[in-house]
């Protein structure tokens, strides 16, 4: 699994990196709140210009964060997008730079998107900030470290031309309220490994698991 972490100072752009998932540790009994710790390592593969004085391509990256697995989703969350105020601690090191978030008030966010449509289909993000989680670390390029994020994106796959053509035909017959033909075309799309999801008068094509 790849992670694309980002470090953001006030009004600074993100650092793009790739990291490999390290380990998963479960503590406690199933009936109780179970803290889960995830550790990862990797290397920096891109640095925005304003951060070039602090970070560089090829630097080593390591991070570890812990969250409570029984935390309920925030009000307003759905099956396609949910936010969990579950983060209890986080630490990361990039080269010689290190920062941590821990202790009272360390309620950072776990953000999960499940096939919400464009611009991406799946996303898992860990967000820690100075105001939310007592994030502390040295200044970055002369600015206060405000936010650190770990984001894993599942890049959308482009549907084959044949599938897109079927989806376009289905959109046309739906507009004519020929739902029988629309169902037949939906099945034809599914037989080719794709799911068509209606979005008003348009649609989204999602690869089947």
C-alpha positions as CSV (number, residue, x, y, z in Angstrom):
1,X,0.0,0.0,0.0
2,X,1.4,3.5,-0.7
3,X,0.9,6.6,1.3
4,X,1.2,10.2,0.0
5,X,1.9,12.1,3.2
6,X,1.9,15.9,3.2
7,X,3.5,18.5,5.5
8,X,2.0,21.9,5.4
9,X,3.3,25.1,7.0
10,X,1.1,28.2,7.1
11,X,0.1,28.9,3.5
12,X,2.7,26.4,2.3
13,X,2.1,23.7,-0.3
14,X,2.2,20.0,0.3
15,X,5.2,17.7,0.1
16,X,4.4,14.6,-2.0
17,X,5.9,11.4,-0.8
18,X,5.5,7.7,-1.1
19,X,5.7,5.4,2.0
20,X,5.2,1.7,2.6
21,X,2.8,0.4,5.3
22,X,4.9,-0.9,8.1
23,X,3.0,-2.7,10.8
24,X,-0.4,-3.0,12.4
25,X,-0.6,-3.5,16.2
26,X,-3.8,-4.4,18.0
27,X,-4.0,-4.0,21.8
28,X,-6.9,-4.9,24.1
29,X,-9.9,-7.2,24.1
30,X,-12.5,-7.1,21.3
31,X,-15.3,-5.9,23.7
32,X,-13.3,-2.9,24.7
33,X,-11.9,0.2,23.0
34,X,-9.0,-1.1,20.9
35,X,-6.2,1.3,20.1
36,X,-4.6,0.5,16.7
37,X,-1.1,1.7,15.9
38,X,0.1,1.9,12.3
39,X,3.7,2.6,11.4
40,X,5.2,3.3,8.0
41,X,8.4,4.1,6.3
42,X,9.4,5.4,2.9
43,X,11.3,8.1,1.0
44,X,10.5,11.6,-0.2
45,X,9.8,11.7,-4.0
46,X,8.8,15.3,-4.4
47,X,9.2,18.6,-2.6
48,X,7.5,21.9,-3.4
49,X,9.9,24.8,-3.9
50,X,9.0,26.8,-0.7
51,X,10.0,23.7,1.4
52,X,13.3,23.0,-0.4
53,X,15.4,24.4,2.4
54,X,14.0,21.9,4.9
55,X,13.2,18.8,2.8
56,X,14.7,17.1,-0.2
57,X,14.0,14.3,-2.6
58,X,15.4,11.0,-1.4
59,X,15.2,11.8,2.3
60,X,13.9,9.0,4.6
61,X,10.4,9.2,6.0
62,X,9.0,7.4,9.0
63,X,5.7,7.9,10.8
64,X,3.5,6.2,13.4
65,X,0.0,7.0,14.6
66,X,-2.5,5.5,17.0
67,X,-6.3,5.8,16.9
68,X,-9.2,4.3,18.8
69,X,-11.0,1.7,16.6
70,X,-14.4,1.9,18.4
71,X,-14.8,5.7,17.8
72,X,-18.1,6.4,16.1
73,X,-18.2,8.5,12.9
74,X,-18.8,12.2,13.2
75,X,-22.4,13.4,12.7
76,X,-23.3,13.7,9.0
77,X,-21.0,10.9,7.9
78,X,-22.3,8.4,5.3
79,X,-21.2,5.1,3.8
80,X,-19.5,7.0,1.1
81,X,-17.7,9.5,3.3
82,X,-17.0,9.5,7.0
83,X,-14.8,11.4,9.5
84,X,-13.7,9.8,12.8
85,X,-12.3,12.0,15.6
86,X,-10.2,9.0,16.7
87,X,-6.5,10.0,16.4
88,X,-4.8,9.9,19.8
89,X,-1.1,10.3,18.9
90,X,1.1,10.8,15.9
91,X,4.9,11.2,15.3
92,X,6.8,11.6,12.1
93,X,10.4,12.1,11.0
94,X,11.6,13.3,7.6
95,X,15.4,13.3,7.4
96,X,16.4,15.2,10.5
97,X,13.1,16.9,11.0
98,X,10.7,15.4,13.6
99,X,7.3,16.4,15.0
100,X,4.7,14.9,17.3
101,X,1.1,15.2,18.4
102,X,0.1,13.6,21.7
103,X,-1.4,14.1,25.1
104,X,-4.7,15.8,26.1
105,X,-6.6,17.2,23.2
106,X,-5.0,15.0,20.6
107,X,-8.2,14.3,18.7
108,X,-7.1,14.4,15.1
109,X,-9.2,13.1,12.2
110,X,-9.4,9.9,10.3
111,X,-11.1,10.6,6.9
112,X,-12.5,7.8,4.8
113,X,-14.1,8.1,1.3
114,X,-15.6,5.0,-0.3
115,X,-16.2,5.4,-4.0
116,X,-17.6,9.0,-3.8
117,X,-16.9,9.5,-7.5
118,X,-14.6,12.0,-9.2
119,X,-11.9,13.2,-8.7
120,X,-11.0,10.0,-6.8
121,X,-12.8,6.8,-5.8
122,X,-11.2,5.8,-2.5
123,X,-9.3,7.8,0.1
124,X,-7.9,7.3,3.6
125,X,-6.4,10.3,5.3
126,X,-5.0,11.0,8.7
127,X,-5.0,14.7,9.6
128,X,-3.2,16.2,12.6
129,X,-2.9,20.0,13.2
130,X,-1.6,22.3,15.8
131,X,-5.1,23.4,16.9
132,X,-6.7,19.9,16.9
133,X,-3.9,17.7,18.2
134,X,-1.2,19.8,19.9
135,X,1.0,19.2,16.9
136,X,4.5,20.4,17.7
137,X,7.6,20.6,15.6
138,X,10.3,23.0,14.4
139,X,9.3,25.8,12.0
140,X,9.3,24.9,8.3
141,X,11.0,27.4,6.1
142,X,10.5,30.0,8.8
143,X,6.8,29.3,9.3
144,X,5.0,27.4,12.0
145,X,4.1,23.8,11.3
146,X,0.3,23.8,11.3
147,X,-0.9,20.6,9.6
148,X,0.5,17.2,8.9
149,X,-1.5,14.7,6.8
150,X,-1.1,11.1,5.5
151,X,-3.2,10.5,2.5
152,X,-3.7,7.2,0.6
153,X,-5.5,7.7,-2.7
154,X,-6.8,5.0,-5.0
155,X,-6.4,6.5,-8.4
156,X,-9.4,6.2,-10.6
157,X,-9.1,3.7,-13.5
158,X,-10.2,4.9,-16.9
159,X,-13.0,2.8,-18.3
160,X,-12.4,1.2,-21.7
161,X,-14.0,2.9,-24.7
162,X,-16.4,0.0,-25.1
163,X,-17.7,0.5,-21.6
164,X,-18.0,4.3,-22.0
165,X,-20.0,3.8,-25.2
166,X,-22.4,1.4,-23.4
167,X,-22.7,4.0,-20.6
168,X,-23.5,6.7,-23.1
169,X,-26.1,4.6,-24.7
170,X,-27.6,3.8,-21.4
171,X,-27.8,7.5,-20.5
172,X,-29.6,8.2,-23.7
173,X,-32.2,5.5,-23.2
174,X,-32.7,6.5,-19.6
175,X,-33.5,10.0,-20.8
176,X,-36.2,8.4,-23.0
177,X,-37.4,6.5,-19.9
178,X,-36.7,3.1,-21.6
179,X,-35.7,1.6,-18.3
180,X,-35.8,-2.0,-19.6
181,X,-33.1,-1.2,-22.2
182,X,-31.2,0.8,-19.5
183,X,-31.2,-2.3,-17.3
184,X,-29.9,-4.5,-20.1
185,X,-27.1,-2.0,-20.8
186,X,-26.3,-1.9,-17.1
187,X,-25.9,-5.7,-17.1
188,X,-23.7,-5.5,-20.2
189,X,-21.4,-3.0,-18.4
190,X,-21.3,-5.2,-15.3
191,X,-20.3,-8.2,-17.5
192,X,-17.3,-6.2,-18.6
193,X,-16.2,-5.6,-15.0
194,X,-17.6,-2.1,-14.4
195,X,-20.5,-0.7,-12.4
196,X,-22.4,2.3,-13.6
197,X,-23.7,4.7,-10.9
198,X,-26.3,7.2,-11.8
199,X,-25.6,10.8,-10.8
200,X,-28.5,12.9,-11.8
201,X,-28.6,13.0,-15.6
202,X,-25.0,11.8,-15.8
203,X,-23.2,8.7,-14.4
204,X,-20.0,7.5,-12.8
205,X,-18.2,4.3,-13.9
206,X,-16.6,2.4,-11.1
207,X,-14.5,-0.8,-11.5
208,X,-16.0,-3.7,-9.7
209,X,-14.0,-5.3,-6.9
